[in-house]
Amino acid sequence: MTIRHISTTEAPWGVPVVMEEVTDPEIIAKSIALRKAFRKNVDWFDAHRDELIPQALERFLAICEEEPFIASTPEEARKLALAAHPHA
């Protein structure tokens, strides 16, 4: 199913919402791969939640390639994840 909608108003958070039809097979393949990686990391988190939550309380957690990265800021957690997995 393809959704095509272009918003002419701004969302409550101040950023216009734009949805466009995408037909480029390369972009579609990348989107599918990202969705699969996200699902894999969510499933991994679900399986390790009890051991991760005590370590991550009041901190920020990024998960990449089924590996946790805990830091004091979201930017630092992302930086750690991308350093370990630059292709992600």
VENSUL-V83658 format. One record per residue. N is the residue number from 1. RES is the residue in one small letter. OMEGA is omega in degrees with one decimal (999 if undefined). Layout:
n;res;omega
N;RES;OMEGA
N;RES;OMEGA
//
This chain:
n;res;omega
1;m;179.0
2;t;176.8
3;i;176.4
4;r;178.8
5;h;173.9
6;i;-178.4
7;s;176.1
8;t;177.6
9;t;178.8
10;e;176.1
11;a;-179.0
12;p;-178.2
13;w;171.6
14;g;-179.3
15;v;178.3
16;p;176.9
17;v;-179.2
18;v;173.4
19;m;179.9
20;e;175.3
21;e;178.3
22;v;-179.4
23;t;-179.3
24;d;-177.1
25;p;179.7
26;e;178.7
27;i;178.6
28;i;179.2
29;a;178.0
30;k;179.2
31;s;178.5
32;i;179.0
33;a;178.0
34;l;179.6
35;r;178.7
36;k;178.4
37;a;178.2
38;f;-178.9
39;r;179.3
40;k;179.0
41;n;176.1
42;v;178.6
43;d;178.5
44;w;178.2
45;f;179.2
46;d;-179.1
47;a;-175.8
48;h;-175.4
49;r;-174.6
50;d;179.0
51;e;-177.3
52;l;-173.9
53;i;179.0
54;p;179.5
55;q;-172.4
56;a;-179.5
57;l;179.6
58;e;176.6
59;r;-178.9
60;f;-175.2
61;l;170.3
62;a;176.4
63;i;179.8
64;c;-179.7
65;e;179.5
66;e;177.9
67;e;-178.5
68;p;175.0
69;f;-175.6
70;i;-176.9
71;a;-177.8
72;s;179.0
73;t;177.3
74;p;179.4
75;e;-179.9
76;e;177.4
77;a;178.0
78;r;179.6
79;k;178.1
80;l;-178.7
81;a;-178.6
82;l;176.0
83;a;-179.6
84;a;-176.5
85;h;-173.9
86;p;179.7
87;h;-176.1
88;a;999
//
